[in-house]
Amino acid sequence: MEKQIYISLAGLTVEINYLRKRIPCFFRDYLIEKPENGVDIVATATPEGVEEELATEPTSGAFNAETACLFRCIAERSPYFGSFLFHSAAIAYEGEGYLFGALSGTGKSTHISLWREYLGDRVEIVNGDKPLLRMTGEEPEICSTPWAGKEGWQINEIVPLRGICLLCRGDENKIERVEPKDCMRLIIQQVYLPRDKQALVLTLDLLDRILRKTPVYLLHCDMTEEAVKTSFPALTGKPYPN
């Protein structure tokens, strides 16, 4: 039997209809009281939807399949409200947000953990895996979600997006600013592409607007402090702290 909670996500009010009793704990940082003025998105986990997710990822387990089902409901509808999901690790340095995108297993989680290790409390991990991006006026923003990868790194926060960094493994640490069109295939691989055609059009339009406002970098890196010393000044425009 479905139960109901409400969350606030990327400035949207979302009704969550869930099956398993652990689900409210998953959303604990985003919970709100039942709104008086209705909701923007209704996300419902059905037994059929959970089974569909399990068929895709049979080893994930029923609970993870249910959270994935709810995630898909929200990701499909969020473009109608001006946001979309960008598969990446998001950090904030002194309140400014940066995205690190890469193919699975390339090391984005490792890279942001290196920022945290060597730059300390000035770095916050906003979301480790699946933040939402939106535009507020002309300002691109990163919005955290509870879908934060196996580490669970996330804080319920919205920060301005100042740069996108695409990671590649390399023996030499080097970074260059690139035109989005020159790495669009890799960028698109990070974007959740809705099944609904109109939502897809809205997603691509918003992506285009964000890329016009946000510098994009290609980083070849290893897993040492030298990687942070390479990416930090390019992204922030600040000298690496001593």
N, C-alpha and C positions, 0 to 999 in steps of 0.2 A: 504494500500500500504506500502510495506517494505521501511524502511530508513536504513541508514548505518552509523556506527561509528567504531572506532578502539580503542582497549585498550591493555595495557601491563599487563600481569598477570603471575606471577611465571616465569618471564623471557621469556614468550611466547607472540607473537603478535597475537591478536585475532580480527577477523572481526565480528562485531555484526550487524546482520540484524534484525531490530525491527519493531514493529507495533505502539506502544503507545508513545506519545510525551514526557512522563515523563522518559522514559528509559535512555536517556543521563545523566540526573541528578543522577540516581541511580549509574552510572559508573563514576561520575565526577572525583573521585580521581585517576582513572586509564586511563583516556583518553589520546590518543596520536594522532599525525597527521597521515594521510594516509601513510603507509610505501611504500618506493620505491622498496623494494625487496620482496614483497609478504607477506603472512601471514602463520602462523603455523596452526591455527584452524579457521574454519568458524562456527559460531553459529547463527542459524536462528530460530526466533520465527514465527511459522506458526499458523494460526487460529486453525488448527487441533491439533497442539501440545499444544496450550493453553487450548483447550477444554479437552485434555487428562489430563492435570494437574488439571484442575477444577473438573474433575470427581473423582480424587484422594482426593483433598482437596476442597470441594465445598464452604466452607466458607472463602477461602483465598482471593477471589476477582480476577478480571481479570488482574490487574497490577501485583500482586504477582504471579499469575499463569504464566504470561509472563516471569518474572525474573526467576522463577523456570524452565521454559522450556529452557531458555538460559543457566542456570546453568547445566542442564542435558546434553546439547550438549557439553559443555566444559568438564564436568566430564567424559563423555564417551570417549573423545579423548585425554585428558591430559596424560594418561599412555603411549601413543605412544611417548611422549616427556619427559618422566622421572618424572612425578609427579602424585599424586592422592589426592583425598579429604579425610580428616580425620575429622569426626564430633567431634568437641571439642572446648573448649575455650583456646585461646593461649595468653600468656602474655610474656613480656620480662622484666627481672630485670637486670638493668645495662647492657643491650644489649644482655643478654643470654635468650634463649627462652625455655618456658615450656608449655606443653599441659596438659589440664585437661579434661579427658573424663568421661562420665557417661551416663546412660540411661536418657532419657528425664524426667525432673522434679526432678532429684536427687540433683541438687544444684550447678552445675559447674559455672553458672553465678554468683551465690551468693558468691562462694568461691573466684573467681577472683576479685569480687568487694571488698571483705574483704582485699585481698592483697593490692589493690589500696588505701583502706581507711587507713590501718595501716602502710603501707610502703611508701605511698606518691608518689612523682613524680619519684622516682626511678623505679616505675612499669609503663609500658605501656601495654595497652590492644591491642594486635596486631589484634586479631579477636575473636569475641564472639561466633562463632558457626561453621563456615565452612572454615577453612584454608586449603591450599594445602601443602603437604609435598613433598620434592624432595631431591635428593642427588646431591651435587656438588663435584665431585671427591669422596672422602671418608667422606664428611661432610654432615650430614642430616640438612635440613633447613626447617623452617616454612615460608610460603608465605601467606600473607593476601589476602583476596578476599572481594568484596563488600557484599557477602552473610554473614551477621554478626548477625543474630538473631533479635528478636523483639527490642532489645535495640539499635541495629545499631552500636555496638562498633567495630571499625576497624580503622587501619591506614595502608596506602600503604607502607608496609615495609617487608623486608626479614631478618630473624634473625636465628642464629644457634640454632638447637634443642639440648637441654641439658638433657631433662628428660620428661617422660610421666607419669602422675599421674592419676590413675583410682579411682574415688570417689565412696564411699558407705556411706549411712547415718549410723550414729552410736551415741550412748550416750556417748561413750568414744573416745577421740581423740588419734589415734595411726596410725603409718605409717610403712610399711615394704617394703623392696625391694623384688621383686618377679621375677621369671623366666617367660618370655613371654609365654612359652608353658603352664604354669599353669593358665593363665588367657586369653588364646587365644580367647575363645568364646566372652568375653567382648570386647577385642580389635577389633575383626572382626566386631562386631556390630557397631563400630564407622567408619568403612571404607566404602566408596562408592564402591560398586561392580558393574562394568560395565556389561551391557547386552552382549556386544561383547566378545566372548570367548578369543581372543588373548589379548584384553585389560585387561581382568580379570587376565590372566596369568601374564602379565606385572605388574599389580597392586600387586599381591601377592608376586612376586619376589622382587619388590622394598620394600614392607612392611618387608619382611624377612631381607633385607640388612639394613634397618633402625633400626630394632629391635636388630640386632647384634651390632649396634653402640650406642644404646641409652638405658640407665637404665630405668626400669619400676617399678613403685611403686603402692601399694594399700593403699589408705587412707580411714580410717573410721573417720568421722568427724561430728561435729555439725556446727552451724552457728555463731560461736563466734570468738574472736581473738585467742583463744586457738587453733583453727583449723589451723590458719596461723602459730602460733608458733610451731605447729607440722610439717606442710608440708615444711615450708621455709628452715630450716637447712638441712633437708634430701635431698631436691632437689638441693639446691645451694651449699651445703658444707660449708656454712658460719654461724656464730652465729647470732641469731635473734637480730636485732638492738634494742638498748635500746631507 
